[in-house]
């Protein structure tokens, strides 16, 4: 059974559109159903009434060009893969950076077109699956008591934070981590980014830190991760260890007092024995002097 692919071809050049449509309809392995429109306005209207598997888009249209055209289409159908078919490579590359799956530079051939369509559909499918997994992961993070946040290591902007952080600090995404957690207007003197970025990518690093915002101690574990948009960001999970730190401090103070008391007692004993030895020396000297007479 042939695979069916519904294509929306947005192309104002009728000759180019007929050429691309005929190439697809002559394909023997896939049943392409191609609907051609000439303008951005017409394409936005038809997408309200029909569903498609992929969009072939020329970026120069009568009522728009470049990224303006792409963004209008992309925002209307974010779930659909888009392949740019254009004579302007610079515009096409910009569209791919903005979310298009692939681009082809005119003139094109049948092999290029079909390969690009199959690639774009599969890539979009993988992207959607990754987004679904990503949303599920964030849902798990939001249900955890531990504090979890994602931040940009260069700007220190918080890209994501779970519900535990929002409840505890009353903050929101977009703030800088050193302001949110440290209560200071400049980056922390030691944020340990060098421990997990660069050649240490993939490694984890754990350290204790005291928040300047609520004076609580946290054990934080960090690592570098790749975000869905391609950025390399910092993942941090923090556990409140204030009680442990307080007990540790109390024990330290207790031991310090005991040691101080022992040292005082030892000092007193040393002085006592020193006086006793001095007294014995005096008695011995008196005995020696008395025997000499």
C-alpha positions in Angstrom: 0.0 0.0 0.0 1.4 3.4 -1.0 2.1 5.9 1.7 0.0 9.1 1.4 1.5 12.5 2.0 -0.6 15.7 1.8 1.4 18.7 0.6 0.6 22.4 0.7 2.7 24.1 -1.9 3.0 27.8 -1.4 4.5 29.3 -4.6 3.7 32.4 -6.5 5.6 31.3 -9.6 3.1 29.2 -11.5 5.7 27.5 -13.7 7.8 26.5 -10.7 4.8 25.3 -8.9 3.6 23.1 -11.8 7.1 21.7 -12.1 7.3 20.8 -8.4 3.8 19.4 -8.3 4.3 17.2 -11.4 7.6 15.8 -10.0 5.8 14.7 -6.8 2.7 13.3 -8.6 5.0 11.2 -10.8 6.6 9.5 -7.8 5.8 5.8 -7.8 6.7 5.0 -4.2 4.6 7.7 -2.5 1.1 9.0 -3.2 1.6 12.8 -3.0 -1.6 14.9 -2.8 -0.5 18.4 -3.7 -2.6 21.5 -3.2 -1.0 24.7 -4.6 -1.7 28.3 -3.5 -0.2 31.5 -4.8 -0.1 33.8 -1.8 0.3 34.0 2.0 -3.3 35.1 2.5 -4.6 32.2 0.5 -2.4 29.7 2.4 -3.5 30.9 5.8 -7.1 30.6 4.7 -6.8 27.1 3.3 -5.0 25.8 6.5 -8.2 26.6 8.4 -10.2 24.1 6.5 -7.7 21.4 5.4 -5.0 19.3 7.1 -1.5 18.7 5.6 1.5 16.5 6.3 4.1 19.1 5.1 4.4 22.6 3.6 6.7 23.5 0.7 7.2 27.3 1.0 8.7 29.9 -1.2 9.8 32.9 0.8 9.1 35.6 -1.8 5.3 36.0 -2.2 3.1 38.9 -3.4 2.1 40.0 0.1 5.3 39.2 2.0 8.8 37.9 1.9 11.6 36.4 4.0 11.1 35.7 7.7 7.8 37.6 7.7 6.3 35.0 5.4 7.9 32.1 7.3 6.8 33.3 10.7 3.2 33.8 9.5 3.0 30.2 8.3 5.0 28.8 11.2 2.9 30.4 13.9 -0.3 29.1 12.1 0.9 25.5 12.0 3.7 24.8 14.5 3.0 21.1 14.4 3.8 20.8 10.6 7.2 20.4 9.0 8.2 23.2 6.6 10.7 22.9 3.8 11.8 26.1 2.2 12.1 26.1 -1.6 13.7 29.3 -2.6 16.2 31.0 -4.8 17.6 33.0 -1.9 19.9 30.9 0.3 20.3 33.6 2.9 16.6 33.8 3.6 16.3 30.0 3.6 19.0 29.6 6.2 17.4 32.3 8.4 14.1 30.3 8.1 15.8 27.1 9.2 17.3 28.8 12.2 13.7 30.0 13.0 12.2 26.5 12.9 12.0 25.2 9.3 13.1 21.6 8.9 15.1 22.0 5.7 15.7 24.1 2.6 16.3 23.6 -1.1 17.7 26.2 -3.5 16.1 26.4 -6.9 16.4 24.8 -9.4 15.7 21.4 -7.7 15.3 17.8 -8.9 13.0 15.0 -7.9 15.5 13.2 -5.7 16.3 16.3 -3.7 12.7 17.1 -3.2 11.5 13.7 -2.1 14.5 13.2 0.2 14.0 16.6 1.8 10.3 15.9 2.3 10.9 12.5 4.0 13.7 14.0 6.1 11.5 16.9 7.2 8.6 14.7 8.2 10.8 12.4 10.2 12.7 15.2 11.9 9.5 17.0 12.9 8.2 13.7 14.3 11.3 13.3 16.4 11.1 17.0 17.5 7.5 16.5 18.7 8.4 13.3 20.6 11.3 15.2 22.3 8.9 18.0 23.2 6.5 15.5 24.7 9.3 13.9 26.7 10.5 17.3 27.8 7.0 18.3 29.0 6.7 15.0 31.0 10.2 15.6 32.5 9.2 19.1 33.6 6.0 17.7 35.1 8.1 15.3 37.2 10.4 18.1 38.2 7.3 20.2 39.4 6.2 17.4 41.6 9.5 17.1 43.4 10.2 18.7 46.8 13.9 19.3 45.8 14.6 22.6 44.1 15.4 22.3 40.4 16.3 25.0 38.0 18.0 25.5 34.6 20.1 28.6 34.0 22.2 30.2 31.3 25.9 30.0 32.4 26.7 33.2 30.5 23.8 35.5 31.4 22.9 33.7 34.7 19.2 34.0 33.5 16.9 31.3 35.0 15.3 29.5 32.0 13.2 27.1 34.1 12.4 26.6 37.8 10.2 24.0 39.4 7.2 24.7 41.7 9.2 24.1 44.9 11.5 27.1 44.1 8.6 29.4 43.1 6.8 28.6 46.4 10.0 29.0 48.5 11.4 32.1 47.0 8.3 33.7 45.3 10.3 34.2 42.1 9.8 33.7 38.4 11.6 32.6 35.2 13.8 35.3 33.7 15.4 36.4 36.9 19.2 36.0 37.4 20.1 33.2 39.8 22.5 35.2 41.9 19.6 37.7 42.6 17.0 35.0 43.2 19.0 32.8 45.5 21.9 35.0 46.8 20.2 38.3 47.1 23.1 40.0 45.4 23.4 42.1 42.3 26.5 40.4 40.9 27.4 36.8 40.0 28.6 34.6 42.9 32.4 34.6 43.3 32.4 30.8 42.8 29.6 29.3 40.9 31.6 26.2 39.8 30.6 26.5 36.1 34.1 25.4 35.1 33.5 22.1 36.9 30.8 21.0 34.4 31.3 23.0 31.2 34.0 22.7 28.5 36.1 19.6 28.8 34.0 18.6 31.9 30.8 18.4 30.0 28.8 15.4 31.1 30.3 15.4 34.6 28.5 16.3 37.8 29.7 18.5 40.7 28.3 18.8 44.2 28.9 21.5 46.7 27.3 23.2 49.8 26.1 26.7 49.6 24.3 29.1 51.9 21.5 31.3 50.4 21.8 35.0 51.1 18.0 35.2 50.6 16.8 32.9 53.3 20.0 32.0 55.2 19.5 28.3 54.6 22.1 25.8 53.6 21.7 23.7 50.4 23.6 20.8 48.9 23.6 21.5 45.2 24.5 19.2 42.4 25.1 20.7 38.9 25.8 19.5 35.4 25.7 20.9 31.9 22.8 19.8 29.7 21.6 20.5 26.1 18.3 22.3 26.1 15.6 21.6 23.3 16.6 24.8 21.5 20.2 23.7 21.2 21.7 25.8 24.0 24.1 24.3 26.6 22.7 25.2 30.0 23.3 24.5 33.6 21.1 22.1 35.5 21.0 22.4 39.3 19.2 20.3 41.9 19.4 21.5 45.5 18.4 19.8 48.8 17.9 21.8 52.0 20.6 20.6 54.5 20.1 23.5 57.0 19.2 21.1 59.9 22.2 19.0 59.2 24.4 22.1 59.0 22.9 23.4 62.3 23.6 20.1 64.0 27.1 20.0 62.6 27.7 23.6 63.8 26.2 22.7 67.3 28.4 19.7 67.5 31.4 21.7 66.4 30.6 24.4 69.0 30.1 21.7 71.7 33.5 20.1 70.8 35.2 23.4 70.7 33.9 24.3 74.2 34.9 20.9 75.5 38.4 21.3 74.1 38.6 24.8 75.5 37.5 23.5 78.9 40.0 20.7 78.7 42.8 23.1 77.8 41.9 25.3 80.8 41.8 22.3 83.1 45.1 21.1 81.6 46.6 24.5 82.0 45.5 24.6 85.7 46.9 21.1 86.3 50.2 22.1 84.7 50.4 25.1 86.9 49.6 23.0 90.0 52.3 20.4 89.1 54.7 23.2 88.3 54.2 24.7 91.8 54.6 21.2 93.4 57.8 20.6 91.6 59.0 24.1 92.6 58.1 23.3 96.2 60.0 20.0 96.1 63.0 21.7 94.6 62.9 24.2 97.6 62.6 21.4 100.2 65.5 19.5 98.6 67.7 22.6 98.5 66.9 23.3 102.2 67.8 19.7 103.1 71.1 20.0 101.3 71.9 23.3 102.8 71.0 22.0 106.4 73.2 18.9 106.0 76.2 21.0 105.0 76.1 22.9 108.3 
